Amino acid sequence: MLTARDLHGVMAMMPAFATPNAADIRATDTIAVDNLKAAVDRIIRDGINVIATTGSFGEFHTLLWEEFVTLTHATVEAVNKRVPLFIGCTALNSREAVRKMAVARDAGADGVLVGVPFYFPSTVDNAVRFYEEIAELFPTLSIMIYHNPDLHRVLLPVEAFRQLSALRNVIGMKDSHRTTRSFLELQRIIQGKISVFVIAGQYYPYAELGAAGCWSYDCWMGPWPVLRLRDAIAQGDVATAKQIICEITTVHEGPPNLQWRETAAKLAIRYAGYCDPGPLRPPFVVIPPEVEERARARARYWNELCAKYRPQAAAAPATA
């Protein structure tokens, strides 16, 4: 089983690679297995450290059960134990999350990425109990907490991690945008028992505060800007880290729009050309022209960053 020490660097939040007909509401088999395997193989060879599937960007909310099973097996096969893999198992209710975790375990995944069931907001006590129960039910699976308060409708306060960090197989967390103070308090409580991945735009200075790595879905447009950020931080090159942070966060300026935050990112990935994630699935099929244009502009800008940082990332020594 993986431990917190095995998790570091850049975690690529994977899209649910879609077949050309995936926007059809009648489609029932929309996982583009060949595209998935090619993209996963490429991003591992290019230097990514961890892969996680079927989060909000990973479209777990638009997949049929059979498609989740297909994606899980295809991703396990494509990764082939080369990097840690976490299969996203978030669901509207706890029993379905458990059912998904069994699929991930039986397919041979290293671990699971699991958020609190969220149709109605959970209390913190029930959220903690959920993690306690799944940790006990799946003692051989490494569990990464998927903490997305905007979508899962519950904020896990740092005090809750006194209980969560005591769970032997809870070894990681994909975190979302904690303040500096709460992140420092979190690190004081978990004391290395949980590796925390922050959004790439916070990786500096949060790496100096204890972040084990960062998560990114922009890396599927080409991983080199985030890989160069990773290496700059590992080498203590603060000037380069600051510069890259400013550059990669430019594409996210402005207030968040949950209608198109994750979905438009998949459009940008398709336009960038590093891999083909396929079309969006229903109900996200009527795309406003301004959203399309922003996605195209985002892809063009990221390609410029890739051209800039790919030679540097390739030349950097392995540091993560």
N, C-alpha and C positions, 0 to 999 in steps of 0.2 A: 504494500500500500504506500502511496505517496505520503510525504510529510511536508510541512510548511517550508522546510529548507530546499525542497525540490522545485519550488515555485518562485520565479523571478523573471525580470526582463519584460518583454512585450507579449501581451495576451491578445491574440486576434479573435475578435468577436465575429463569428462566421455567418454569412447570409445563408438562407435556405435555398440553395441553387435551384432555379425553377426552369421547367420545360417551356418551350415557346407557347404552349396553349394554357399556361398556368393562370392567365387572367380570365379564363372562361369559368363561370360559376358552376358549370356542369363537370368540370375536369376532376378526376379522382386519383390521378397518378402523376404528380407534378414535380417530383424530385429529379433533377437533371444529374444523374449519377456520374456520368462521364465528366461533365463540367466541374462537378464537386471534387472528384478525385484529382483532376488535373490541377485545379487551383490550390487544393490543400497540399499536394506534392510540391508545387512551385513555391508556395509561401514558406514551407518548412525548409526547402533547399536554400531559399534566400535569407534565412536566419531567424525566423520568428521563434519564440520560446515556448508559448503555450497556445492551445486552441480551445475555444469554447463555442458551443453551438446553441441554437434555439433559445436565445434570449428574446428581448423585444425586437431588436434589430434582426435577430435570427428567425423571426416570423413564426414562433411557436403558436401564436394566436390564430394563424391562418392555415395551419396544417391539419389534415385529417389524421386519425390515429395510424392508419397504415403508412402514411407518408412519414410520420415521425419515426416509425420502426425502420423504414427504408433508409432514411437519412442517418439514423443512428448506426446501423450496420455499415453503410457506405463510408461514413467518416472514420469509424474504428479501423476499417480495412485500409483506408487511405493514409491515416496517421501511422499505423503499424508500429506503435510504441516509440516512435522517434522523438516525440515531445509529449509532455503531459496533455491529456485530452479530457475536457469536462463536457458532458452531454447535458444540455439544458432540460430540466424536468419540472419547470414551473407550471402550475395548473390552477384552475379556478377552485379546486377543492383538494384536500389533503390526500384522499384515497386515489385520485387520478395521478397526483405527483408520485405516490408510492408505486403505482402501476408502471409509470414511466421509468422510475429508478430501477425496477426489476428488469426492464428491457435493456437499459444501459449496462447493468451488471452482467447480464447473461450474454450481451454482445462483446464484452471484454473491455469496456471503457475503464480508464483509470479512476474517473470520478464523475461527479454530477454537479451542475450549477443549478441551485434551487432557490427560488424566491418564495416568500410567504404567500399562500393562497389569498386571492385579492378581490373577489367579486364584491364583497362587503369588506370594509376596513377591519383589520384584526386589532385586537389589543396587543400590547407588548407581551403580556403574560402568555397569551395564546400563540404568539409568534415564537417565543422561546420554547414553549412546549412542543410546537411543531418540529423544530430542529432537534430537540431532545428525542422525540419519538423516531424520526427517520434515522438519526445516528444510531439508535439502538437496533432498529430493524435491519440496517445495512452496515454491519460492523466492518466489512471488507472494502467498502466504497469510501473513497476520499470525497468529502463534501465541501463545496465552495458556496458560501452564502452569496446569494444574488440580491444586493441591496439597492433597490431603485424606488425610493419613496414616492416619486411622482406617479409611477404606474402601479406599484403594489400597495400604495395607500397606507403605509405604515412606516414610521421612522424608527429604526432600531437605535435607541440611545446607547451611549457608551457604557452605561451601567449594566445594560443587558449582557454585555460581553464578559462579565464576571462568571456568568453561567455558561455562555456559549463557548468560551475559550477552555472550559473544563471538559468539553466533549472531545474525546481522543481523535475522532476521525473528521472533525470540522477543522480544516487546515488552511482555508483561504476565504477571501471575500472580494468580490467585485463591488467596489464601493462607488457612490455617486456624490461627489461635490461636498464633502464635509468641510466645515470651516477649519482654519488652522488650529484653533484652540481645541475643538472637539477631536481633531485627528491626533493631537498630542496626548490628550487624555485617553483616547482609544489605545494608542501604543503603550501607554503606561500600564493599562489593564491587561492587554493580551500578551505582552512580553515575549514576542516571537513565536507564540503558539499558533497564530493565524497570520498568513502572508496576505497583506492587503494590496490590491491593485487599484490604483486611482485612474481617473481619466487622463489621457496623454497630456492634456493641457495643464494638468497639475503636477506632472511627474517631477518637474523642478519647480519649487523647492521641496516637494513632499518626500522625495527620495531621501533627502537629508534628515527628514523627520521620522523616517522609518518605513516608508512605502517600499514593498518588495519589487514592485513593477507597475506597469501601466496597462490599461486596456484601450483598444482602438478598433473601430470598424473602418476608419479611413485607410488603414493599412492594406485593405483589399483593392485600393486604387494603386497600390505600389507601396511596399513596406519601408522603403529606404529613409524617408524623413524621420519616422519613429525609431527605426533601428539606429540611425545616427544620434538621435536624442539619447537613447539608451546607452550607447557607447560613450558619448560625451559625459554623461553623468557618472558612469563607472570610472572614467579616467580623470574625474575632477575638473573637466573643462567647462567651467561655469559659464564663460562668455558664449560658447557655442550652444550650450543648453538653453540659455536665456533667449538667444536669437531664434532657435528652432521653436521654442514655446510660443513666441510672438508670431511666428510665421504660421504654425499649424492651427492656432486658435483664430486666426483671421477669418477662416471659413465658417466659424460658428458665431460670429458677432451678431448682435441683435437678440431680441427676446425669443425664448424657445417657443416653438409651435408644435404641440404634440401631434397635430394632424399629420405633419410632414417631417418631423424631426428624424426618426429612424427610416421611414419609408423613402424619403428623398435621398438619403444617403445611399440606398441601393441603386437609385437611378444614376447617381454620380459615379458609382463604381462601374456600372455598365458603360458609361460614356468614357471613362478613363482608359479602359481597354486592357488592364492588367489581367483580368479574368472576366468571365461572362456569368453574372449571377442570375440572368434571366429577368423576366418581367415581374412586376408586382402582382400579388394575388388579390382576389376580391376580399374586402370591398374597396380596395385602394386602386381603382382602375380609371377614374375620371381625374386626370391630373391637370391642375390649372397651368396655363402657359407660363406664368411667372415662376412657378415651382420648377418646371422643366428647365427654364433658362438659368435659374440659380444653380440647378444641378449640373448643367453643362459648364457653367462658369467655374463651379467648384472643381470639376474634373480637370479643366484646363489649367487651373491654378495649381492643383496637386501634381499634375504632370510636370509642371515647371519645377516644383520642389523635388520631385523624383530625379529629374535631370541634374539638379544641383547636388543632391546628396547621395545618389547611387554610387558614384566613384569614391566618395569619402567613406561610405558604409562598407564598401567592398574592400577598401584598403585598411580599415581599422582592425586591430587585433581582436580576437574573440574575448569579450569581457563579461558576458552574461550567460 
